[in-house]
Amino acid sequence: MTILAFLILIGILIWVHEFGHFLMAKLFRVRVEVFSIGFGPAIVRKQWGETLYQIAVIPLGGYVKLFGEEERISDPRAFSSRKPWQKILIALGGPLFNFIFTLLVFTLIYTIGIETPKYFKENVVIGYVEKNSLAEKIGLRPGDKIIRIDGYKIKQWDDLREALLNLSLKGIKETEIYIEREGKLLTFKLPIPDVNTKKESLGIAPKIPPIVGKVIEGSPASQIGLREGDKIVEVNDKKISTWYELVKRVQESRERPIKLKIKRGNNIIEKEVIPAINPGTGKPFLGVMPKIETVKEKHSLGEALNLAVQRTYELTVLTFKTLWGLITGTVSFKTLGGPIAIAQFAGQAAESGLIPYLSMMAFISLQLGIFNLLPLPILDGGLILLFLIEWFRGRPLPEKFKENWQRIGFALIVTLMMFVLINDILRLLGVN
């Protein structure tokens, strides 16, 4: 599933990108000699008209080979005979189509409808405050109802996410948060979480009842016969009302036996269980997941397009902030992922359903478009930079300079690829 999901995802995105270059080249009557998805020896190839179409063995990119691209040819259909602004548009075609594809996929997603947890549409009543979180530090507690942040009214959890994101994108460092606690209106100073760090949330979660949604096969919960729909009402003779209380009591027990009182239909059942230790986190767990009721939100085509534009804008700004964070050192290079990480995420998204898979495809398409616009040699942005220089000079750059430019670019890209591959491997080994 992982390999298939990765090949489909990367194949579609490469095709979209290269088709952008292809279409722009055709628009300016430049002859396209090869349209390739992948690098290296061809697996499948077909000559159609003046262009050879092929799928190559290494699926980590693609290319469009243009007539007269590597040498100056005095032919009206040669790339070298095109004006600088036309060359710029041909180079821009790939990233442009990535952006267009992102918008279309997000529009499709919002039109089909997204399954959203029901509590996202409910009042923002805090059910859990993470220990040592920003929320705990400023004094928020379980049971607090968030009314407003700065000038944003908070009626549901989606409003909270959008308010924090918008304030962060505006560069606002601190504002006021208004909450209702036991009938009283309280105000706290709220530092805005940085979207580029791991502390990108307040550290709060909604009130989720302790009702079992899924039991992991072979886990302690499955061994004592817990079922979907069971409501856990007591742990070690202490009443609980949220899922987080259940998790807290289980973790406090370590590997000691704990007593559960369960409501199943109209019956009360008592069970004793010994939690297992998660080898990844070192924490005790039962092997159950909460039951999350969802609602499906569909939008008209106009609404969906508007939401797609908004989502694409948000992700674009976040991406550039992350790039700046990498440059300034506020974001670690260890967060970068390569083909192995993309393949893993693609497999997980595909197993989760069509919408998560399409969402990931749109996100990766956007990243591909932005990355290719960077003014680095070999990338489309590097080519655009060269063509702009030629445009202002009024004559082509020396061939020696362009050759060295390409060599530098190749070295940079190979170094980056090696780095992200090492990152992927270390992440697989649990080191990174």
LOKE-572227 format. One record per atom (N, C-alpha, C, CB): y, x, z. Coordinates in steps of 0.001 Angstrom, whole numbers, plus 500000, padded with zeros to 6 digits. Each point is the difference from the previous one (the first is absolute). Glycine has a CB too. Layout:
N
YXZ/...
This chain:
432
498793500831500000/501207499169500000/501259500868500000/498745498191501220/501236502871499625/501168500877500102/500298500687498666/499482500365502428/499477500185496946/500186500717498727/500462499046498906/498229501655500666/501132497173499258/500360499015498975/501424499498500198/497596499322499825/502749500362501418/501351499512500301/501044501048499643/499077498572501844/500619502701498445/500928501097499688/500162500163498492/499343501157502131/499536498824497126/500070500202498551/500760498872499312/497834501239500101/501952497522500352/500728498868499413/501485500128500290/497979498529500253/502344501761501011/501407500115500405/500707501109499237/499397499149502267/500017502053497760/500663501148499378/500035499845498482/499253501465501903/499695497919497526/499966499791498558/501110499066499538/497542500377500047/502650498521500671/501059499040499640/501379500643500139/498535498089500748/501686502640500351/501321500586500247/500326501100498995/499747499459502426/499251501340497206/500229501034498980/500328499332498663/498423501600501194/500824497349498462/500248499292498741/501419499434499966/497554499433499842/502865499938501263/501351499419500065/501052501085499785/499178498209501580/500663502909499124/500985501086499908/500065500568498574/499588500557502429/499254499766497031/499983500610498664/500402499013498917/498218501544500776/501498497163499444/500406498987499027/501520499904499929/497877498727500431/502792501525500716/501464500025499997/500532501082499083/500000499128502326/499420502080497777/500399501092499100/499667499643498544/499627501684501860/499180497776497931/499519499642498665/500947498993499336/497622500425500744/502735498532500000/500842498939499446/501394500519499651/498713498319501340/501852502513499547/501324500566499734/499950500919498773/500567499860502465/498353500922497414/499853500880498838/499944499181498713/498789501689501421/500433497222498612/499894499126498825/501344499349499682/497587499567500548/503174500110500486/501314499371499819/500929500903499194/499705498772502170/500177502531498056/500847500959499282/499264500658498828/501236500418502133/497663498963497444/499240500412498817/499467501449500108/501414498416498649/498218501982502551/499356501299500194/498494499806499889/501892500825501494/497452500025497770/498557499866499801/499247500448501255/500296500377497517/498810498748502940/499175500318501161/498648500487499497/501191498273501452/498469502975498856/498755500578499512/498810499668500904/501335501834498973/498879498208502363/498909499737500950/500512499143501141/498890502180499406/500323496810500964/500246499188501197/498767500184500885/501492498269498759/498658502486502328/498834500356500822/500125499491501428/499685502016498585/499260497341501891/499867499667501417/499039501030500585/500440497477499637/500090503428501179/499201501089500538/500260501290499268/498276498372500668/501241502738499920/500150501326499411/498623500568499672/502149500379501284/497861500703497940/498755500684499701/499280499404498799/499820500562502401/498868499753497474/499216499484498861/499947498478499981/498632502079500061/501404497358498740/499982498539499847/498598499445500211/501921500152498401/498009498733502324/498732499270500159/499859498990498868/500071500291502522/501043499007497229/500052499009498923/501265500266499196/498711498256501365/501201501707497320/501195500159499173/499901499131498749/500297502347500861/500886497197498683/500040499125498833/501302500241499243/498567498264501174/501322502063497561/501183500172499152/500422498634499472/499294502357499347/501926497265500972/500513498710499551/501373500260499387/498704498692501798/501352501214496895/501239500325499308/500281501484500134/500896497688500418/500314502663499955/500389501405500107/499757500575501389/501697499582498249/497793499600502677/499832500431501397/498537500062500400/502208498996500539/497428502056500181/498669500133500572/500055499496501446/499439501993498484/499801496958501813/499948499447501353/498729500519500675/501301497906499302/498834502553501971/498823500552500656/500036499805501509/499836501662498169/498962498357502419/499829500051501451/499327501338500295/499818497428500257/500829503396500571/499503501351500270/499291500057501347/501861500957498621/497500500169501633/499065500127501115/500686500102501373/498448501109498411/502770499418501649/500687500168501296/501027498880500165/499670502531499931/500038496457500922/500861498813500084/501168500143500974/498010498674499428/502695502457500513/501100500223500949/501355500036499303/498426501266501460/501664498104497402/501248499964499259/499740499619498558/500976501727501519/499993498511497651/499857499689498585/501172500592499246/498738497880500521/501289501933498177/501113500542499220/500090499294498655/499750502227501143/501445497833498298/500261499559498636/500498501216499240/500544497596500709/498716502848498269/500399501173499213/500815499526498804/497937501300500728/503279499186499201/500919499585498940/500104501073498913/501286498629501671/498812500926497113/500161500913498866/501334500731500148/498599498497498486/501358502839501471/501229500783500118/500494500142501418/500573499246497758/498557500545503205/500413500084501408/500064501459500470/498962497740500424/500134503100499051/499896501378500477/500671501008499086/497892499360501080/502582500185497777/500688500905499075/501031499207499197/497953501502499850/503042499206499672/501051499342499234/499532499784498560/501774501051501472/498210497670498133/499555499642498653/501082499127499360/497529500128500672/502886500240498128/501029499214499297/499344498843499257/501461502051499751/498054497008501033/499343498805499466/500608498799500714/497818501254499480/502550497685499816/500638498843500642/499122499324501055/501258499664497896/497419500578502075/499114499363500978/499582500952501118/499184498510498187/501421502673501851/499686500979501039/500861499756501239/499351501679498235/500045498542502920/500730499857501269/501176500970500050/497882499272501153/501918501918498319/501054501028500053/501239499613499190/498216501715500298/501638497334498770/501138499583499179/500803498865500642/498711500700497986/500784498783503128/500702498901500665/501238500513500738/497821498764500243/503165500383499935/501192500337500769/499652500096501488/501463498854498279/499310501908502508/499678500168501428/499871498680500766/501190502165499892/499688496865499829/499929498744500737/498718499229499663/502512499910500030/496987500256498747/498740499368499628/498818500686500690/501000499347497786/499056501976502294/498966500730500727/499970499586501467/500257501923498416/500934497884502164/500092499582501404/499326498648500199/502149501284500256/498103497786498833/499401498665500127/498483500044499815/502137498997499163/497385501883499961/498548500141499813/499365500547501287/500319500395497500/500335500610503112/499497500566501256/500107498996501139/500658502280499216/500378496875500727/500218499008501053/499032498822499898/502396500670500046/497003499157498769/499147498821499762/498851499857500989/500586500202497622/498767500917502740/498870499936500927/500386499475501368/498996501882498779/501966498796501922/500437499492501301/500555498585499941/500483502328500633/500261497367498284/500566498656499857/498899498943499988/501939500961498725/496990499303500544/498905499036499936/499255499899501333/499773500487497556/500213500605503220/499417499922501340/500792499038500879/499159502355499769/502181497716500126/500850499092500773/499805498555499541/501677501850500328/498280497943498359/499809498649499459/498648499445500436/501455500563498018/497515500264501913/498652499584500406/499981499616501475/498997501509498255/501690499282502584/500089499689501435/500613498622500213/500220502448500528/500875497283498793/500663498695500116/499080498864499559/502208501117499605/497092499077499278/499114498951499480/498837499725500962/500617500677497654/498798500396502917/498864499816500910/500446499305501281/498899502052499052/502239498369501513/500504499335501205/500344498534499713/500897502206500830/499657497521497983/500293498615499614/498711499182499933/502023500775498702/496924499806500705/498702499332499927/499456499720501399/499545501134497802/500576499844503087/499499499853501373/500692498847500709/499511502455500083/501821497504499828/500744498937500681/499755498636499353/501743501680500640/497925498302498069/499687498741499316/498626499492500417/501431500691498053/497578500217501982/498646499622500436/500023499517501443/499000501674498410/501771499034502411/500083499640501412/499353501055500884/499992497596499355/500633502665501772/499518501004500941/499522499314501273/501583501724499045/497217498666501394/499492499523501280/500745500726501118/497711499496498997/503058499751501780/500796500584501080/499512499468501341/501995500223498467/497844500665502531/499635499504501330/500948498895500453/499058502253500566/500376496681499975/500787498826500383/501088500347501006/498006498581499570/501682502369501335/500973500322501036/501235500709499430/498115500160501636/501795500365497113/501183500601499388/501072498944499744/498554501763498942/501026496973500972/500928498911499711/500414499257501267/498960499772497746/500656500769503395/500324499352501273/501137500745500691/497618499197500229/502896500204500853/501048500636500787/499558501382500462/500814497747500744/500132503168499342/499665501376500368/499923500117501528/501128500884497894/497739498665502626/499719500141501432/499071501200500155/500284497482500455/500129503484500339/499241501245500149/498732499742500809/502132501352499873/496731499059499541/498738499861500714/499525501300500589/499426498154498502/501099502958500945/499527501323500436/501110501021499794/497603499403499428/502571501468501554/500943501109499905/499218501297500165/501920498583500910/498120502253498058/499251501255500028/500568500958501050/499452499704497564/499661500978503136/500411500935501041/500806501151499388/497960499393501371/503149500961499287/500899501087499571/500675499722498658/498550501580501251/501438497174498315/500630499636498726/501497499827500187/497883498880499243/502816500973499625/501433499751500029/500306498702500742/500257501243497834/498917497738501939/500207498705500655/499901500123501523/499073498853497964/499930501897502493/499838500174501449/501176500771500591/497504499960499719/502971501056499534/501096500826500513/501305499226500160/498921501951498922/501322497082500183/501261499246500123/499847498789500922/500635500750497692/498123498953502763/499810498946500991/499407498701499514/501856501007501091/497596498950497685/499361498776499513/498659499800500692/501154500251497776/498455498467502405/498760499665500698/499221498936499232/501079500578502197/497609499329498071/499236498872499444/500590498680500475/497917501413499928/502190497628499153/500596498702500324/501440499880499551/498483499875501923/502188501265497798/501375499961499502/500019499410498587/500614502013501422/500407497175498323/500178499415498669/501228500626499352/498915497819500726/500891502835498132/501111500659499309/500786498962499207/498697502170499854/502608497781500393/500877498990499376/500787500588498833/500185498831502207/500353502367498015/500888500585498985/500027501517500142/501409497906499979/498733502777498890/500235501444499967/501224500235499142/497530500551500306/503526500036500293/501246500205499288/500465498644499451/499364502411499402/500865497469499300/500416498713499437/498864499198499410/502166501019499544/496582499432500670/498838499340499408/499363499028500997/499603502016498541/500317496710501053/499287499024500832/498496500188499821/501923498353499815/497345501652501286/498560500235499964/499273498702500332/500321502429500657/499157496924498298/499265498745500196/498491500202499900/501958498759499076/497631502302500245/498575500299499854/499814501503499882/499586497771498884/499156502688501198/499731501432500029/500417500703498717/498124499536501535/501822499768497328/500463500592498745/501485500346500067/498251498699498765/502529500443501923/501436500258500163/500235501289500776/500447497535499941/498713502705501070/500125501209500812/499752501239499149/499266498723502038/499664501252497157/499683501141499149/501131500286499017/497566499464500226/502953499479499137/501058500175499006/501288500502500640/498972498186498628/501347501308502571/501229500424500688/499946501482500333/500271497697500952/498609502753499612/499867501413500364/500024500890498765/498683499340502020/500660500212496906/499973500778498758/501392500114499403/497652499250499581/503062499626500343/501342500001499411/500974500858500807/499558497714499092/500367502199502233/500890500795500849/499705501491499841/500150498092501638/498554502244498235/499620501401499812/500484500517498645/497988499647501471/501854499534497482/500435500413498660/501514500170499928/498030498809499027/502699500431501802/501462500125500044/500459501207500809/500150497535499774/498894503116500895/500335501185500793/500549499688501375/500439501140497892/499404497610502568/500478499619501336/499050500563501053/501063497882499082/499482502821501877/499186500680501007/499744499153501250/500925502134499150/500012496992501185/499846499204501227/500701498663499850/499859502095501372/499571496863499209/500603498670499973/499587499254501262/499988499956497458/500252498745502549/499638499191501168/498893499016499634/502342500227500914/496746499584500023/498922499030499827/500150498937501076/498441501746498997/501474496991500602/500172498875500921/498648499330500206/502404499647499251/497217500166502015/498723499365500303/500177498886501025/498819502150499488/500198496954500503/499962498924501000/498851500300500958/500975498279498365/499354501781502948/498989500292501011/500159499002501155/499964502478499355/499028496677500793/499997498979501075/501278499171499981/498561501498501402/501852498108497384/501157499122499845/501341500695499995/498656498314501074/501358503008499110/501256500749500019/500130500857498738/499952500031502525/501291500099496978/500270500824498837/500386501401500459/500728497977498667/498520503029500888/500245501390500382/500290500840498756/498497499736502018/502292501315498187/500358500896498910/499596501430500354/501919498488499345/497493502216499671/499603501393500203/500533500843498841/497913499287501273/502388501984499012/500345500955498953/498711500448499310/502071500777501274/497892499101497405/498788500316499245/500237501133499012/499262497633500250/500155503557499979/500024501035498951/499134499525498825/500348501865501730/500165498241497056/499258499521498839/498880500987499678/502060498826499097/496684500703500854/498880500894499679/500154500598498605/498512498647501495/501152502625498361/500088500691498715/498780499647499162/501328501893501035/498886497549497775/498883499576499147/499198501181499475/501317497996499357/499222503227500760/499292501173499483/499093500671501020/501894500326498476/498087499187502755/499171500619501022/498923499038500444/501921501407500751/497156499100500065/498931499157500512/500538498964500979/498392501888499691/502806498367500869/500605499046500925/500852499013499211/500002501716501867/499425497702497102/500776499135499123/499992498551500463/499480501536498130/499954498185503043/500008498644500517/500440500019501453/498173499325498402/502117499498502110/500414499896501399/498856500276500960/501714498352499312/497068501437500218/498856500144500905/499667498693500675/500610502371500374/499609496529498896/499671498679500543/499090499271499020/502201499898501259/497134499093499223/499118499190499162/500044498557500495/498493501997499524/501188497047499595/500024498603500398/498884499653500984/501011499468497796/499088499363502760/498985499524500937/498797499493499206/501774499384501722/497130501358498364/498771499636499286/498955499582501028/500520501606498089/498968497176501835/499018499543500990/498702500797499902/501007497707499911/498259502433501204/498761500802500013/498810499238499422/500865501203502005/499266498415496713/498934499279499309/499351500939498995/501194497780500300/497493502297499720/499263500931499144/500025499509498549/498511500650501946/501909500250497146/500003499660498584/498853500642499255/502446499767500118/497181501450500296/498913500722499345/499288500872501014/501238499981497812/497437500077502071/499186500850500869/499359501075499129/499549498088501643/500687503176498708/499445501108499227/498513500143500301/502234501176500011/496991498881498915/498547500089500135/499596501287500730/499734498655497882/499362501207503083/499507501149500754/500882500407501162/498960500748497930/502170498590502264/500933500336501078/499532499379501314/501899500140498342/498687500288502791/499657499362501290/500197498489499973/500646502108501149/500405497427498159/500270498559499934/498875499253499300/502446500485499980/497038500101498926/498909499342499264/498705500010500812/501069500682497829/498730500365502972/498777500116500798/499920498956501112/499987502429499489/501175497121501017/499969498956501042/500183498603499401/500912501660501653/499198498271497008/500019498695499339/501352499335499870/497770499764500847/503321501008499191/501322499396499774/500078499474498568/501065501561501701/499643497315498121/500097499359498696/501452499746499615/497770498945500380/502430500859498318/501324499600499526/500392498670500631/499633501228497823/501586498697502663/500489498773500635/499910500029501509/499326498794497980/499904502144502579/499934500128501464/501370500365500551/497583500700499866/502812498624501221/501265500325500655/499703500671501334/501173498056498868/499292503161501292/499774500734501246/501114499639500971/498833501911498782/500810497460502325/501002499486500939/500136500854501253/499516497735499144/499433503053501182/500073500871501171/499283501322499734/500108497980501495/500445503084499078/499349501324499968/499958500502501432/500810500523497618/497957499699502884/499817500415501400/500725499077500972/499768502353499220/500037496340500556/500536498939500862/501529499897499979/498013500329501436/502631500301497591/501451499887499861/500314499271498697/500367502137501333/500470496813498770/500331499196498823/500842500803499017/499902497920501395/499865501840497311/500808500611498948/500452498904499043/498750502211500200/502387498032499139/500512498995499054/500337500596498636/500898498733501940/499021502614497936/500301500637498717/498917501019499651/502472499662500389/497454500653498345/499027500978499521/500271501385500596/499756498685497871/501517501624502339/500364501308500514/499531500202501430/501958499988498490/498024498931502289/499465500090501365/498509500333499960/501726498341500812/497566501069498219/498576500302499845/499800501473499670/499574497646499232/501187502861499806/499881501404499600/500317500918501183/500628499392497627/500425500276503113/500409500817501149/498911500050501056/502380499405499555/497026499447500760/498955499951501039/498759500772499551/500863497756500776/498807502139497938/498831500720499484/500234501512500092/499468498071498437/501730502369501184/500292501432500025/500079500542501423/501223499737497847/499232499438503080/500055500418501399/498612500174500606/502175498819500205/496860500467499239/498642500033500558/499265501286499672/499938497539499820/500572503191499149/499264501144499451/498611499543499572/501290501615501470/497651499016499052/498644499610499581/499267499223501080/499924502008498545/500851497473502399/499380499200501057/499751498581499499/501139501398501768/497838497904498752/499732498614499593/501183499093500359/497521500386500313/502779498672498812/501036499011500301/499426498604499812/501827501602499286/498717497467501521/499567498611499929/500996499197499162/498864500197502259/500583499028496815/500826499143499159/499683498540500267/500108501788498250/500949497403501854/499811498549500049/500500499458498670/500261499879502559/498863499420496726/500266499585498617/499955498485499890/499025502151499139/501947497304500137/499993498566499696/499483499837498580/501950499523501583/496903499795498302/499387499756498688/499855498493499836/498747502237500024/502153497185499175/500024498539499903/500443499423501326/498168500016498270/500988499118502323/500298499423501315/499266500718501127/500372497807498889/498927503257500771/499184500704500993/500661501307500440/497943498978498995/501803501403502256/500442501272500544/498774500896500162/501975498912501199/498096502270498207/498868500938500016/500462501294500652/498990498973497898/500143501628502889/500309501293500614/499081501081499418/500767498845502133/499824502288497527/499240501111499433/500433501292500681/499769498800497777/499313502176502237/500348501346500476/499765500975498853/499390499429502418/501563501498497381/499914500913498873/500501501377500412/500302498089498390/499107502945501015/500464501373500207/500696500442498716/498110500529501658/503209499710498385/500719500421498789/499470501322499464/502026498800500821/498068501369497869/499658501277499363/501274500809499824/498013498972498801/501830502326500976/501160500867499786/500169500254498510/499677501087502260/501527498629497251/500322500269498599/500139501506499809/501168497754499760/497973502861499417/500063501461499830/501308500482499389/497548499979499749/503117499140499490/501257500393499366/501163500050500963/499162499012497927/500892500010503010/501131499909500927/499658500430501420/500863498165498604/497832501838501711/499576500330501360/500218498863500983/500513502354499497/499794496440499976/500272498849500872/498843499003499967/502466500300499611/497316498976501507/498938498985500034/500339498822499088/499438500682502353/499531498705497082/500210498811499172/498771499102500082/501522501291498442/498719497409501263/498896499024499999/499447499773498601/501021498897501986/499839501263496998/499556499741498631/500328498598499541/498193501633500342/502968497861500097/500442498668499572/501420500101499450/498514498876501732/501803500203497364/501349499922499444/500547498604500261/499458501723498209/501856498168501988/500568498678500322/499979499048498812/501449501104501683/498546497628498612/500083498977498958/501470499779499659/497852498884500799/502499501365497956/501384499861499547/500077498875498979/500453502457500415/500210496465499941/500195498901499051/501082500397498995/499308498280501747/500462501404496998/500955500367498959/500508498779499245/498857502203499785/502292497959499607/500554498982499106/500294500682498662/501009498650501949/498804500625496959/500232500566498673/501361499559499489/497525500017499525/503311500970500160/501344499717499504/500070500249498500/500975500611502235/499307498342497007/500199500125498558/501471499787499674/497643499202499551/502820501436499379/501403499891499611/500111499667498517/500645501638501798/500467497728497856/500274499746498590/500245501339499306/500980497703500517/499006502284498152/500168501239499238/501336500662500322/498563499059498172/502505500139501924/501325500552500312/500039500617501385/501025498302498508/498408500989502483/499954500522501369/499153501266500068/500290497672500895/498577502296498404/499090501149500010/500670501236499411/498050498441499811/502693501378499086/500690501121499368/501071500562500931/499557499003497734/501162500104502932/501035500432500946/499394500804501150/501368497978499404/497508501541501134/499314500711501076/499444501337499509/499426497798501064/500093502223497686/499465501235499424/501094501056499863/498266498665498766/502919500907500784/501137500926499880/500366500548501378/500863498742497974/499179500361503014/500348500411501362/498977500992500562/501122497780500354/497586501924499433/498938500869500517/500026501358499294/498590497972500527/501626502019498161/500061501250499240/501179500846500459/498928498868498033/502198500481502212/501189500713500487/499717500640501365/501496498393498734/497920500821502175/499695500518501345/499090501227499915/500241497675500953/498697502219498253/499042501103499894/500620501223499317/498137498324499910/502765501432499127/500674501109499325/500885500768500971/499949498717497851/500839500541502937/500874500644500994/499171500760501026/501719498192499682/497195501191500775/499126500660500978/499390501278499428/499497497768501020/500132502186497705/499414501173499363/500994501145499928/498512498509498677/502734501185500925/501011501051499928/500350500532501391/500908498943497915/499070500181503095/500252500466501368/498865500913500459/501288497887500512/497485501775499084/498861500848500349/500104501354499314/498579497962500304/501801502034498404/500191501263499273/501069500865500667/499320498858497868/501755500504502555/501054500737500700/499485500526501339/501753498576498879/497415500618501771/499397500437501261/499098501207499817/500115497662500805/499157502379498066/499155501158499696/500848501252499768/498279498464498996/502863501346500340/500894501125499719/500633500526501287/500464499053497717/499974500034503152/500691500398501232/499048500353501135/501870498543499314/496842501109500510/499021500339501028/499764498919501034/500658502306499656/500021496545500218/499792498915500965/498710499226499721/502481499817500255/496976500341498548/498712499407499637/499027501133499682/501117497884499098/497710502076501508/499024501070499824/499328499925498625/499617500011502479/500133501156496921/499276500062498728/498542499576500172/501527501841499245/498009498102502009/498633499559500262/499799498530499663/499845501714501789/501274497546498083/499894498573499657/499689499784498527/501602499493501829/498556501560497347/499744499854498567/498501499860499741/502068501346499479/497603497795499565/498603499791499618/499797500258498527/499756498330501817/499033502103497832/499669500279498612/499008499004499448/500446502389500415/498806497993498553/499064499074499348/498904499482500920/500463501190497903/499098499640503055/498946499535500916/500539498884500884/498928502287499990/502288497910500536/500620498975500853/500243498719499204/501091501799501394/499396498346497367/500253498822499157/498698499257499732/501969501154498930/496962499606500805/498689499376499749/499521499232501223/499436501833498384/500732498759502801/499600499316501235/500779498706500181/499432502208501035/501890497881498816/500843498813500169/499680498940498947/501806501444500976/497908499000497798/499660499061498928/498718499248500340/501127501494498315/497861499237502180/498739499362500392/500189499009501123/498800502033499290/501978498354501736/500263499100501129/500766498759499551/500021501973501546/500977498234497585/500797498875499507/499147499052499172/502038501453499995/497091499106499156/499127499169499160/499047499166500848/500154501711498178/499329498888502899/499104499258500885/500736498899500749/498602502045500243/502699498145499974/500801498999500726/500361498802499137/500909501832501393/499037498331497277/500298498882499110/500949500368498882/499627498499501900/500609500547497214/500827500227498816/501446500328500353/498515498455498750/502079500777502186/501415500189500327/500263501384500609/500202497522500361/499011502932500626/500226501368500509/499841501067498915/499191499229502228/499846500556496866/499772500978498925/501186500020499031/497504499652500204/502997499166499428/501164499932499119/501235500589500684/499033497956498894/501108501799502416/501137500544500747/499983501518499975/500005497979501474/498813502583498721/499895501459499965/500295500528498601/498308499924501853/501219499374497128/500248500424498620/501504500011499709/497762499057499294/502938499917501162/501445499934499790/500699501137500737/499855497506499729/499709502764501491/500612501059500805/499782501373499365/499647498611502059/499121501680497505/499705501289499373/500755500137498675/497725500019501095/502401498891498155/500753500021498744/501453500393500264/498479498227499032/502090501209502019/501389500325500363/500124501475500385/500359497627500782/498675502868500014/500028501413500399/499882500910498777/498980499392502222/500159500206496842/499805500782498778/501297500064499191/497568499328499953/503119499534499955/501263499959499271/501060500870500650/499438497709499249/500694502195502078/501007500783500719/499673501488499925/500418498058501545/498307502296498685/499595501403499977/500302500639498644/498205499488501679/501531499781497238/500228500549498669/501477500127499646/497839499017499334/503029500332501428/501439500125499754/500615501206500708/500095497531499736/499127503123501137/500528501185500671/500311501078498966/498685499452502093/502458501218498031/500419500992498985/499243501315500129/502255498952499983/496422500967499930/499150501182500096/499349500279498649/499573499535502446/500207501731497224/499354500325498721/498672499269499841/501104502242500046/498546497442498730/498788499281499578/500142498495500209/498635502024500561/502002497538500533/500178498564500246/501033499434499028/499405500305502443/500589498368497409/500958499346499098/501435500283500418/498323498206499549/501917501837501767/501346500300500497/500461501380499592/499583498497501913/499484502476498041/500338501345499561/500363500037498526/498487500905501744/500772498322497448/500317499907498573/501368499353499781/497547499847499482/502706499084501269/501292499308499884/501142500963500336/498904497793500603/500892503042500428/501019500980500384/500260500982498855/499305499783502418/499636500703496942/500164500911498864/500750499334498848/497886501156500669/501749497609499035/500647499295498884/501482499733500304/497786498932499407/502517500799501869/501412499814500386/500790501287499814/499316498243501650/500077502888498728/500667501295499817/500242500263498515/498914500883502103/500058498834497078/500150500187498547/501093499107499433/497582500607499852/502500498189500669/501007499042499543/501397500549500272/498414498079500424/501811502457500798/501316500511500367/500298501329499299/499795498845502220/499145501969497528/500193501265499286/500301499777498522/498464501103501625/500986497815497840/500178499722498584/499013500729499118/502366499626500470/496671501036500149/498971500714499237/498766500170500881/501759501222498621/497064498985500774/498767500127500779/500010501227500904/498794498836498168/500474501093502913/499827501141500901/499069501024499355/500370498517502021/499733502742498357/499102501024499439/498541499683500324/501827501718500219/497306498555498828/498578499715500187/499414500780501173/499816499545497554/500671501688502660/499503500818501105/500297499345501338/500321502052498614/500889497395501507/500379499316501240/499092498801500250/502382500746499693/497364498479499253/499153498804500151/498559500377500344/501466498784498366/498048502316501080/498643500452500332/499900500384501476/499698500814497638/501300499940502837/500004500386501421/500141498777500908/501003502217499374/499795496834500192/500192498748500747/498665499272500152/502373499812499135/496857500147499788/498699499336500037/499017500751500896/500413499123497691/499639502211502273/499097500794500841/500290499759501484/499844501746498184/501438498224502153/500389499737501390/499497498622500428/502045501469499741/498146497559499372/499560498638500304/498503499914500205/501908499146498690/497346501532500433/498539499985500115/499562500602501330/499793500168497499/500838500944502892/499663500653501271/500311499083501179/500458502246498966/500687497066500975/500380499084501081/499019498841500132/502388500617499630/497246498795499230/499106498845500023/498607500398500494/501300498969498106/498199502181501426/498689500472500456/500019500264501505/499570501017497734/501522499604502752/500132500267501439/500012498710500793/501263502087499494/499504496928500017/500062498705500688/498643499318500010/502392499769499328/496903500268499543/498677499376499915/499021500654500967/500438499431497601/499593501890502482/499131500711500928/500327499616501439/499807501902498369/501482497983501924/500435499664501358/499514498616500411/502010501452499691/498175497543499428/499599498641500366/498478499865500048/502107499122498960/497190501644500211/498533499993500059/499500500574501322/499912500226497504/500717500864502945/499649500575501303/500308499002501108/500455502324499133/500704497007500749/500356498948500963/498923498923500055/502432500447499580/497115499104499239/498965498962499916/498710500457500682/501010499180497847/498596502054501866/498745500513500559/500093500131501519/499556501230497854/501569499297502636/500185500127501443/500017498639500678/501272502112499628/499321496883499662/500036498638500559/498603499415500065/502312499671499096/496862500620499896/498614499540500003/499204500623501139/500132499696497529/500172501563502762/499297500722501063/500553499675501387/499534501822498369/501551497368501651/500605499619501274/500860501079500603/498084498546500365/502306502459498829/500818501110500502/501472499682499873/498209501612499377/502161497740499524/501422499727499719/500408498666500613/499864501325497857/
